[in-house]
Amino acid sequence: MGGFVDIANTIKQPESPIQQLGGVMALKSQVQQQQMGDIQLQQARENQRSEQVLMQKFAENNGDMNKTYADAVASGQVTPEHLNAFRSQSVAAQIQMATLKEKDLTNLGKMHDFAANELESVKRLPVEQRAQGIRDSLGRLAARHGHFKNRASLEQSAGLFR
């Protein structure tokens, strides 16, 4: 009978209902974490696409903020958050421009042209290199235009293009 006892000891006993429930809860938690990761990835892709469309519309409209906003809305591809941020920055820029002196307008025109050239160069980059291209362009803009005290203030002014 010694053999029978040895075989009986090797048979795995069924899990208790509490152990089974713990396993099910762990599995459910893993599935939820995967779903959250998928949602975050989808949101990141939507934000990236939204920023790309907004930059494209800005370039297509040669920096005309009102046309850019209208085209971005019409595209249906720009998130409401990006639209609101762009609109707020656009209104602030228009108010600032309305108060500039003629000399300041000439300088702003030069900066606008330089920024438009930078934007065109970023558009020509492969998608995976654009984020670095934008950072490089912001650095060149900061270096060229001394009225931005540092790169951080320029990036804050550029807001959407981080």
Summary of the structure (lengths in Angstrom):
residues: 162
radius of gyration: 28.0
end to end distance: 76.5
largest distance: 106.7
contacts: 377
relative contact order: 0.07
helix: 83%
strand: 0%
